[in-house]
Amino acid sequence: MTNPPGADWHAQRPKRHGQGQPVMKQTGLIIIAALIALGLGISVRHFFPLAGKTGISDLPAFNLPDLSGRQHNISEWPGKILVINFWASWCPPCLKEIPDFIALQEQYKAQGVQFIGIALENKEPVAKFLSANNINYPILLGGDNGIALTQQLGNSVGAVPYTLIVDRQGKIIHRHPGELSREQLKEIITPLLN
């Protein structure tokens, strides 16, 4: 049985270059986008491991010098709520936090709150900064050891500033990469005051 003339027009029509490819290109792009999203999701979990690093853990013992070279052990402040801030004089968000830290140290000092600054650089720039700024809490020199210490304490992305809140029992209850506002800090500290 033969088809009437013109019935096979679709079968006889010459194919144009690229016909049928837009669907394949779209499917290919969707697959590539999905693979990229999967890779980014895995990367984010690797670089921002929130679940394991934000839990409560003991503050490990460590010693760092002050500007005079005297070593200080973190256990010098037993029974205090510690706000340990890793900072640098070249870091604008760090410098923005410091006035709030000074005010909060004054406000909560009598209630057992102790701020401790750990500078992630050498003595000279820190001494210069401190000579121009009246800071009412201890500043220790971390240098390169301080960077390794932040990583040990959960700073897997190398953020500066990086702040830890430690309760009176020596447990790290909060880790904060990046700038920390006065309001955020008060929300964390206030329940610990009781």
N, C-alpha and C positions, 0 to 999 in steps of 0.2 A: 504494500500500500504506500503510495507516494503522497507526500504533502502537497497541498495546492501551492502555487507560486506565492512567495512572500511569507509563508508560514514559518519558514526557518530563518527569518530575517535576523534573529538574535544570534543564532549559531553561525550564520554566514558573515555577520558584521565583523570587520577587522578590529582586533583588540588594539586599543590605544595604549601607549607606553604608560606604565604606572597604574593601570586599572586594577583594582583589588588591593593595592598597596596601602592606601590610607588606613584601612582597618588594621592591617598588619603593623603599620607604623604606630598607630595608637596603642595597640596591645603591647608592642615592644616598649614604648615609652612608659606605659603603666607598670610593666614588670620592672623596668630599670628604676623608676621612682620608688616602687615598693622595696627593692633591694637596697637603695640608698637610705630609705627611711629605717629599714631594719638595721643597717650598719650604724646609722646615727643613734638609734635607740640603744644598741649594744655599747657604743662609745660613751654615751651619756651615763649609762649605768656604771661603766668602768671609771670614768673621771669624776662622777658625782655619786659615789656609793652611799646614799642617804641612810639606808636601813642600818647598816653595821656601824657607821661612824657617828650617828647622832644619838645612839643609846647611852644610857648612864654607864660610866666606867670610872675606875679609880684614877686619880691624878698620879702619874708616876713621879718618883723622886728625880730631881735634877738640880744642878748647881750652875749659876751664872754669875759673872762679876758685875759690880757696879762700876761707875766711872773712875773710882779711886783704885780699882783692881781687887777690892775685897769680894770674896766669894759669898754668895747667898744661896742657901738651900730653900727650896719652895716650902719646906716644912717649917720655916721660921714664922709662919702665920697660922698656927693651929687654931681650929675652932672659928675661923673667920670665913665669911663668904668672899671668895676671891673672884675678881674680874681681871683676867690675865689677857692683856692686849699686846699682840705682836704688831709692830708698826715700824715705819721708817720716816726719816725727815724729808725724803724726796717724794713721799706719797701724799697727794692732796686729800684723799678721803681720810687718811690717818690723821692729818693735821686738823681736819674739820671735826673729828671726834673728840680731840683732846680737851677743848674747853668744856664740853659736856661732862667728860670724865672728871675733870677738876671740880666742877660744881657738884657732881654726884658723890665724889669722894668726901667732900666737905659735908654734904647733906646726910650721908649715911655712915660716916666714920664712927659715931657713937653707938651705932647699931651693929657694929662688927663687920662692916663691908670694907674690904681692902683692895684697891686697884693696884695692879703691878704692870708696868710697861716693860716690854722686852723689845729693844731696838734691834732690827735685823740689818745692822750695818756696823761699821767700825766706830771707834771712840770719837774721832775728830768731828765728824758732822753732828753726832749726838751732843757732844759737849758744846758745840757752837749753838745748836738749837736750844739747849737747856739754859745757856747763858742769857738768851733773849726771851725765855718763857719761864714763868714761875709755875712749876708743876709740883703739886702737893702729894705725890705718891712716888714710890720707888721706881727708878728706871734701871733696868739691868741691860747688859750688852750681850746680845745673842750672836751677832755676826753670822758667819756661815753655819755655825752650830745651831743657831736659832732657827734657821730655815729647816734643817733636818728635824729639829724638835717639833716644829709646827706640823710636819708631815707625820711624825710619830703620834701626834695628838689629833690626827684626823684631817689635816689640811691637804688632802690629796691633789687639789688643783693649784696649790701654791699661792692662794689668795693673800693679799696684803691690803688692808689690815685683816687680822684673824683674831677673834676674841673667844675666850673660854669663860664660862661661868662655873665655878666650883662651889658646891654647898659646904656647910660647916663640917661635914663628915669626910671631906676630901674626895667627893665624887664629882666628876665632870657631868653636869646636867644639861649644858647647852654649848654648842659649837656654832660660831657664826663667821663664815667667810664674807669679807666685804665690810662696808661701813655699817655701823650700828648706831641707831638714833637714841637720843635720851629716852624717848617714849618706849621704844622696844626694850631698852635695858631696864627701865623701871618695871615693866610688865613681868620681866624675868626675875628681878631681884625681890620685888615686894612680897611674893608668897614665901620667900626664904627667910624673911625677917622675923617671923613668928616662932 
